[in-house]
């Protein structure tokens, strides 16, 4: 697994269902990339909720390139 840390703002503006994003973690599984010739991204998003409370909340989304269709995963990530 390769861990990449990015600061993302324009991606969050395109996806309306995303809350405010502070930290954007992308986990790339190279075994899936070798098998399917596609990169599967599991994205964990750390955000502050809309009430202004600074909680360490995470949202996980699974994306497949190049379609960029997000599927929400309700299981929290540590």
ZIFENVEN-V651609 format. One record per pair of residues at least 24 apart in sequence whose C-alpha atoms are under 6 Angstrom apart, sorted by the first residue. I is the first residue (numbers start at 1). GAP is how many residues later the second one is. Records with the same first field share a line. If there is no record, write none. Layout:
I->GAP ; GAP
This chain:
1->27 ; 28
2->25 ; 26
3->24
20->27
21->26
22->24 ; 25
39->26
40->24
